[in-house]
Amino acid sequence: MKIETQYSYEKVYRVTSESDILKIIAQEVGDADPEGTLKYIKEAIKNSKVILVGSCRFREVKEIK
């Protein structure tokens, strides 16, 4: 699964690696469990939702068929 991220001050989404996503989550939520939060994000974005964590949005990359 590919995940795109976008900070609130950015205009475009970018494909982001899982290791970078974990760093973003740790930076945005501090003491919370980054791996557990990533697991939640992956489940939630499967249903075409956009998840906001702090000031960063996460969504699944949609494949063009």
C-alpha positions, 0 to 999 in steps of 0.5 A: 500500500502506498500512502500520500502525505500533505501538511496543512501548508502544502498544496500537493500530496506526496508519496511517502515511505513508511519509515518517513511516515513513522517519523511524521507521526512521532513528530506530530503526536509526541508520546503516542505509539507511532506504529499503532497510529500507522496501523490505524491510518492504514485501516482507515484509508482503505475506505477512501478516507483522508486521515488528519494527524496533527497538521498532516493528512494521509490518504491511499494512492489510487491506482489508475486502471 
